[in-house]
Every structure is written in C-alpha cells, then in structure tokens.
Amino acid sequence: MKKSLLLTLLLLFSLTLQAQKDTVNIAQNPIQKKALTADAAGQITIYPVPVRENFFNVKCEKDVVSIKVTNIIGQEIFKERYSNPQTITKVDLEDPTRGMYLVTIIFSDGAKVVKKIMIEPAE
C-alpha cells in the first residue's frame, strides 16, 4: 500500500513538473505586436497649444478622414468624418470646459493616432 501510494505521488509530481515546464516555454515566447511608430503616422501638429479659444488646427502629412475629440472620461464632444481627406483641418468646439482632451485622428490608410490637448479658458 505504501509503495503504491509513493509511486502514485512520484508520478503526479513528475507530471506536474512537466506541465510547469511547458507553461514556462509558452510564456517565454509571447506574440509580438507591431506598434504604430511616429514615422508610420507621419508628422502631426496640433496648434495652438494650449487651446484658448473654441478651435484648434490639425496639420498632418497624411490625409485625415476622421477626427474625434473626447474628454478624459470618454464623453465625445466633437466628431467629424470628411468625405474629401484633408491634411489641414480646423476643429471648432462648442463651448468646451477647461481640461485635458483626447484627439483621435484616423487616416485614409486606416491608421489611428490619439493625441492629448489641453483646453484653457480664453483670457
């Protein structure tokens, strides 16, 4: 009885070690994801910064098909889709409050870039 119990424990222990070894091998080879680099997105300029009026401009080397502006908690305050892709776009906001906002820019090739802007009240 003791021998069979000992043999069973030894077998379970060796199987457990083998499973752990396989798990480590999987973790050592994660899938690599490609990140969008600044070169892939092209040069993007948002001005004026900080935004003090109710508008700002977006200038890109690539054609822009869509721009969306959201506040930091995700509420959408501006969204525009352009039928004719543009490289310079004026974004007019309706009475924005002071704070940080995210500008999501989608290009004609499907690439998407998110930039942060700061909006301050006009002096």
Phi and psi in degrees as GROMACS dihedral restraints (atoms count N, CA, C in turn):
[ dihedral_restraints ]
;  ai    aj    ak    al  type     phi  dphi    fc
    3     4     5     6     1   -64.9    20    10
    4     5     6     7     1   -37.4    20    10
    6     7     8     9     1   -66.8    20    10
    7     8     9    10     1   -42.0    20    10
    9    10    11    12     1   -68.6    20    10
   10    11    12    13     1   -37.0    20    10
   12    13    14    15     1   -65.9    20    10
   13    14    15    16     1   -43.5    20    10
   15    16    17    18     1   -64.0    20    10
   16    17    18    19     1   -41.9    20    10
   18    19    20    21     1   -64.2    20    10
   19    20    21    22     1   -40.1    20    10
   21    22    23    24     1   -65.0    20    10
   22    23    24    25     1   -44.2    20    10
   24    25    26    27     1   -64.0    20    10
   25    26    27    28     1   -40.5    20    10
   27    28    29    30     1   -63.8    20    10
   28    29    30    31     1   -41.8    20    10
   30    31    32    33     1   -64.0    20    10
   31    32    33    34     1   -45.5    20    10
   33    34    35    36     1   -63.2    20    10
   34    35    36    37     1   -40.0    20    10
   36    37    38    39     1   -63.4    20    10
   37    38    39    40     1   -43.6    20    10
   39    40    41    42     1   -67.9    20    10
   40    41    42    43     1   -37.4    20    10
   42    43    44    45     1   -66.5    20    10
   43    44    45    46     1   -37.2    20    10
   45    46    47    48     1   -64.4    20    10
   46    47    48    49     1   -42.5    20    10
   48    49    50    51     1   -63.1    20    10
   49    50    51    52     1   -40.6    20    10
   51    52    53    54     1   -63.7    20    10
   52    53    54    55     1   -41.4    20    10
   54    55    56    57     1   -65.0    20    10
   55    56    57    58     1   -39.2    20    10
   57    58    59    60     1   -66.1    20    10
   58    59    60    61     1   -38.3    20    10
   60    61    62    63     1   -62.9    20    10
   61    62    63    64     1   -42.2    20    10
   63    64    65    66     1   -63.3    20    10
   64    65    66    67     1   -40.3    20    10
   66    67    68    69     1   -62.6    20    10
   67    68    69    70     1   -41.5    20    10
   69    70    71    72     1   -64.3    20    10
   70    71    72    73     1   -40.5    20    10
   72    73    74    75     1   -63.3    20    10
   73    74    75    76     1   -38.1    20    10
   75    76    77    78     1   -67.3    20    10
   76    77    78    79     1   -41.7    20    10
   78    79    80    81     1   -69.2    20    10
   79    80    81    82     1   -25.0    20    10
   81    82    83    84     1   -77.1    20    10
   82    83    84    85     1   -14.7    20    10
   84    85    86    87     1  -121.5    20    10
   85    86    87    88     1    66.6    20    10
   87    88    89    90     1   -70.4    20    10
   88    89    90    91     1   157.0    20    10
   90    91    92    93     1   -73.3    20    10
   91    92    93    94     1   130.4    20    10
   93    94    95    96     1   -87.2    20    10
   94    95    96    97     1   129.1    20    10
   96    97    98    99     1  -106.0    20    10
   97    98    99   100     1   142.7    20    10
   99   100   101   102     1   -83.4    20    10
  100   101   102   103     1   131.8    20    10
  102   103   104   105     1   -97.1    20    10
  103   104   105   106     1   148.4    20    10
  105   106   107   108     1   -77.2    20    10
  106   107   108   109     1   117.2    20    10
  108   109   110   111     1   -88.9    20    10
  109   110   111   112     1   167.6    20    10
  111   112   113   114     1   -62.9    20    10
  112   113   114   115     1   -33.9    20    10
  114   115   116   117     1   -66.8    20    10
  115   116   117   118     1   -37.5    20    10
  117   118   119   120     1   -67.2    20    10
  118   119   120   121     1   -34.2    20    10
  120   121   122   123     1   -83.3    20    10
  121   122   123   124     1   -18.5    20    10
  123   124   125   126     1    82.2    20    10
  124   125   126   127     1   176.6    20    10
  126   127   128   129     1   -78.9    20    10
  127   128   129   130     1   126.1    20    10
  129   130   131   132     1  -119.8    20    10
  130   131   132   133     1   128.2    20    10
  132   133   134   135     1  -125.1    20    10
  133   134   135   136     1   127.4    20    10
  135   136   137   138     1  -115.9    20    10
  136   137   138   139     1   124.9    20    10
  138   139   140   141     1  -146.7    20    10
  139   140   141   142     1   154.9    20    10
  141   142   143   144     1   -75.3    20    10
  142   143   144   145     1   152.2    20    10
  144   145   146   147     1  -126.5    20    10
  145   146   147   148     1   127.2    20    10
  147   148   149   150     1   -72.1    20    10
  148   149   150   151     1   156.8    20    10
  150   151   152   153     1   -74.2    20    10
  151   152   153   154     1   120.1    20    10
  153   154   155   156     1  -111.6    20    10
  154   155   156   157     1   -14.4    20    10
  156   157   158   159     1  -107.9    20    10
  157   158   159   160     1  -165.1    20    10
  159   160   161   162     1   -95.1    20    10
  160   161   162   163     1    20.7    20    10
  162   163   164   165     1  -147.9    20    10
  163   164   165   166     1   160.3    20    10
  165   166   167   168     1  -150.6    20    10
  166   167   168   169     1   164.4    20    10
  168   169   170   171     1  -113.0    20    10
  169   170   171   172     1   146.4    20    10
  171   172   173   174     1  -120.5    20    10
  172   173   174   175     1   122.4    20    10
  174   175   176   177     1  -120.2    20    10
  175   176   177   178     1   126.8    20    10
  177   178   179   180     1  -134.4    20    10
  178   179   180   181     1   156.7    20    10
  180   181   182   183     1   -77.8    20    10
  181   182   183   184     1   -28.6    20    10
  183   184   185   186     1   -99.0    20    10
  184   185   186   187     1   161.6    20    10
  186   187   188   189     1   -74.5    20    10
  187   188   189   190     1   129.3    20    10
  189   190   191   192     1   -94.7    20    10
  190   191   192   193     1   129.9    20    10
  192   193   194   195     1  -107.5    20    10
  193   194   195   196     1   -18.9    20    10
  195   196   197   198     1  -155.2    20    10
  196   197   198   199     1   141.6    20    10
  198   199   200   201     1  -132.9    20    10
  199   200   201   202     1   134.6    20    10
  201   202   203   204     1  -132.7    20    10
  202   203   204   205     1   137.1    20    10
  204   205   206   207     1  -118.9    20    10
  205   206   207   208     1   126.5    20    10
  207   208   209   210     1  -127.7    20    10
  208   209   210   211     1   151.7    20    10
  210   211   212   213     1   -77.2    20    10
  211   212   213   214     1   177.9    20    10
  213   214   215   216     1   -68.1    20    10
  214   215   216   217     1   -17.7    20    10
  216   217   218   219     1   -99.6    20    10
  217   218   219   220     1     7.6    20    10
  219   220   221   222     1    97.2    20    10
  220   221   222   223     1     3.0    20    10
  222   223   224   225     1   -77.6    20    10
  223   224   225   226     1   127.2    20    10
  225   226   227   228     1   -78.7    20    10
  226   227   228   229     1   125.8    20    10
  228   229   230   231     1  -112.5    20    10
  229   230   231   232     1   -13.9    20    10
  231   232   233   234     1  -155.3    20    10
  232   233   234   235     1   138.2    20    10
  234   235   236   237     1  -152.4    20    10
  235   236   237   238     1   129.6    20    10
  237   238   239   240     1  -143.7    20    10
  238   239   240   241     1   133.6    20    10
  240   241   242   243     1  -113.7    20    10
  241   242   243   244     1   130.6    20    10
  243   244   245   246     1  -104.1    20    10
  244   245   246   247     1   127.0    20    10
  246   247   248   249     1   -74.0    20    10
  247   248   249   250     1   -30.2    20    10
  249   250   251   252     1  -109.5    20    10
  250   251   252   253     1   107.4    20    10
  252   253   254   255     1   -54.7    20    10
  253   254   255   256     1   141.7    20    10
  255   256   257   258     1  -127.7    20    10
  256   257   258   259     1   155.7    20    10
  258   259   260   261     1  -103.0    20    10
  259   260   261   262     1   -22.7    20    10
  261   262   263   264     1  -124.4    20    10
  262   263   264   265     1   124.9    20    10
  264   265   266   267     1  -132.1    20    10
  265   266   267   268     1   135.0    20    10
  267   268   269   270     1   -99.6    20    10
  268   269   270   271     1   127.6    20    10
  270   271   272   273     1  -108.7    20    10
  271   272   273   274     1   115.7    20    10
  273   274   275   276     1   -99.8    20    10
  274   275   276   277     1   123.2    20    10
  276   277   278   279     1  -105.1    20    10
  277   278   279   280     1   146.0    20    10
  279   280   281   282     1   -92.6    20    10
  280   281   282   283     1    99.7    20    10
  282   283   284   285     1    46.0    20    10
  283   284   285   286     1    64.6    20    10
  285   286   287   288     1   -74.0    20    10
  286   287   288   289     1   150.4    20    10
  288   289   290   291     1   -88.2    20    10
  289   290   291   292     1   162.0    20    10
  291   292   293   294     1   -64.7    20    10
  292   293   294   295     1   139.3    20    10
  294   295   296   297     1   151.5    20    10
  295   296   297   298     1  -174.4    20    10
  297   298   299   300     1   -89.3    20    10
  298   299   300   301     1   140.9    20    10
  300   301   302   303     1  -135.0    20    10
  301   302   303   304     1   154.6    20    10
  303   304   305   306     1  -109.5    20    10
  304   305   306   307     1   129.6    20    10
  306   307   308   309     1  -107.5    20    10
  307   308   309   310     1   115.4    20    10
  309   310   311   312     1  -100.5    20    10
  310   311   312   313     1   121.4    20    10
  312   313   314   315     1  -114.0    20    10
  313   314   315   316     1   126.7    20    10
  315   316   317   318     1  -113.8    20    10
  316   317   318   319     1   129.2    20    10
  318   319   320   321     1   -95.5    20    10
  319   320   321   322     1   167.2    20    10
  321   322   323   324     1   -64.4    20    10
  322   323   324   325     1   -23.8    20    10
  324   325   326   327     1   -88.4    20    10
  325   326   327   328     1     4.3    20    10
  327   328   329   330     1    95.0    20    10
  328   329   330   331     1    -8.9    20    10
  330   331   332   333     1   -67.4    20    10
  331   332   333   334     1   147.8    20    10
  333   334   335   336     1  -131.3    20    10
  334   335   336   337     1   133.9    20    10
  336   337   338   339     1  -129.8    20    10
  337   338   339   340     1   139.5    20    10
  339   340   341   342     1  -117.2    20    10
  340   341   342   343     1   126.9    20    10
  342   343   344   345     1  -121.3    20    10
  343   344   345   346     1   151.1    20    10
  345   346   347   348     1   -98.1    20    10
  346   347   348   349     1   142.5    20    10
  348   349   350   351     1  -133.1    20    10
  349   350   351   352     1   158.1    20    10
  351   352   353   354     1  -115.1    20    10
  352   353   354   355     1   129.4    20    10
  354   355   356   357     1  -110.8    20    10
  355   356   357   358     1   126.4    20    10
  357   358   359   360     1  -121.2    20    10
  358   359   360   361     1   154.3    20    10
  360   361   362   363     1   -66.2    20    10
  361   362   363   364     1   148.9    20    10
  363   364   365   366     1   -68.6    20    10
  364   365   366   367     1   144.3    20    10
